[in-house]
Amino acid sequence: MTDMPRRGFGCQPLINDLKEWTRPLLGKRGFSCVDIIERWADVVGADLSRGVRPEKIAYPHGKRSDGTLHVVCQGGAFATLLEHRKKIVLERINTFLGYAAVCDIKIRQGAFCQAKPDVPKTVERPLPETVVRSLREKVENIADEHLQQAVFRLGEAIFQKEA
């Protein structure tokens, strides 16, 4: 057999390429690696991560240490909590990065979009005709047409969940 380089068969994780593509953009904002943004909740804690987002790290001219981390806080409560835990957060960030990258945190209050949790979409399958007929028979005695339609849709939804 010859020593030929193995060709990539199958799908490769997109995250491998995504980190390479975002590195120049994040580098302009002082983030040497995507990991601190990716793992923000692990670094600062789940309670702070809900209302505090990192914006950039500003370093003194010609240095890559003793920078100022600029963050956006959603509301005064998060700003107060961050101010109270500032020393701990600075220590955790520097521990995560592996060197004294940040020596101060500048807080700006503002709004930011939070990612909505992924909700699995349900696939609606047509109900069997016997179920539809049975539902129609059960709601036909309802006098109000709007109520009759609403109860019929409710029955359909219930049977969809069971299917």
Residue pairs with C-beta under 8 A, 6 or more apart in sequence:
19 34
22 34
23 33
23 34
26 32
26 33
26 34
26 37
29 55
29 56
29 57
30 56
30 57
30 58
30 59
30 67
31 37
31 54
31 56
31 57
32 64
32 97
32 101
33 97
35 96
36 43
36 54
36 93
36 96
36 97
37 54
39 96
40 49
40 53
40 54
41 49
42 96
43 89
43 92
43 93
43 96
44 52
44 89
44 92
44 93
47 81
48 78
48 81
48 82
48 85
48 89
50 78
50 114
51 73
51 74
51 75
51 77
51 78
51 81
52 71
52 72
52 73
52 74
52 78
52 82
53 71
53 72
53 74
53 112
54 69
54 70
54 71
55 70
55 71
55 72
55 108
56 69
56 70
57 67
57 68
57 69
57 70
57 101
57 102
58 67
58 68
58 70
59 65
59 66
59 67
60 66
60 67
64 101
65 99
65 100
65 101
66 100
66 102
66 103
67 101
67 102
67 103
67 104
68 102
68 103
68 104
68 105
68 106
69 90
69 93
69 102
69 104
69 105
69 106
70 105
70 106
70 108
71 82
71 105
71 106
71 107
71 108
72 108
72 109
72 110
72 112
73 79
73 82
73 107
73 108
73 109
73 110
74 109
74 110
74 111
74 112
75 109
76 109
79 107
79 109
82 89
82 105
82 107
83 107
86 105
89 105
90 102
90 103
90 104
90 105
93 101
93 102
94 100
94 101
94 102
122 160
122 161
124 160
125 160
125 163
127 156
127 159
127 160
127 163
131 159
132 156
135 152
135 155
135 156
135 159
136 152
138 155
139 148
139 151
139 152
139 155
140 148
142 148
142 151
